[in-house]
Amino acid sequence: MTPTVKATLIGGTAVLMWATLALFTTLTGRVPPFLLVALAFAVASAMIAVKWVVCRQNPLSYLRQPWPVWLLGVGGLFGYHFFYFLALRNAPPVEAGLIAYLWPLLIVLFSSLLPGERLRWWHLAGALAGLAGAALLVTGGGKVAFRADHMLGYLAAVACAFTWSGYSVLSRFVKSVPTDTVGGFCAASAVLGFACHLIFEETVLPASALEWLAVLALGLGPVGLAFFTWDHGVKHGDIKALGAASYAAPLLSTILLVLFGMGAATWVLAAACVLIVGGAVLASKDMFARPAVPPDIAEKP
């Protein structure tokens, strides 16, 4: 297994963890969004802090980074959530979610601008197939009606998509920054999340042990470890394959909700499955292609 394939598979685990986001969020009850994000990022920060203590590592070796790195990291992690919740506050969830989920397609497009990367037809076709599958899931196969009075929400959703895709692609330029530095980004995002909670929301804490466990699960998985594995994947793996494969998150999330009795299996789910899985495989064509044999070696008896 090549280092690129290994890094891509590691990054792909983030998509699997993000698939549990809807389920765990549902189990947290009435906890408001920004408070939930703050609590989850606080758990993620504590998780990496424990790792540093156990491994006897100096946190400053990871946290001493130039300000552009901090701007990129905190802007990516917190900025994505800020714009996403702003979109949901000012536009219907279906339309806002559909626009926000342009980020995997944008990753595929933007990554072609990176040194050594090229955009092939199968990359674009795979990403578009994934987008079509995600659109089916978000809309339930029904019509989407965009309205001018929801423009602020639509613009926030666009900013959300560009924020996460930009963070993911630009991370390629800071390969030398250790993945553990993401722990600092999580801590800063937790502080900003609490600040936004105090400004925009009324405090409602988890009301039961199950709800607290769901918050813990969020911080350990989809709003925690997932950002660390994604960081490694986009820095060292096949970023186009990761972008297209990201459309599997809403698909797997829907399947989980069906399995836990919170959704129904429909033709929309089946069609989305074909589009998303097929698109991910197509966009990953480079990763599974056999390396070409150099002519001088091929001619040897």
Secondary structure, DSSP 8 states (H G I E B T S, - for coil): --HHHHHHHHHHHHHHHHTTHHHHHHHTTT--HHHHHHHHHHHHHHHHHHHHHHTT--THHHH---HHHHHHHHHHHHHHHHHHHHHHHHS-HHHHHHHHTTHHHHHHHHHTTSTT----HHHHHHHHHHHHHHHHHHHTTS-----GGGHHHHHHHHHHHHHHHHHHHHGGGGTTS-GGGHHHHHHHHHHHHHHHHHHH-------SHHHHHHHHHHHHIIIIIHHHHHHHHHHHS-HHHHHHHTTHHHHHHHHHHHHTTSS---HHHHHHHHHHHHHHHHHTHHHHS-----HHHHT--
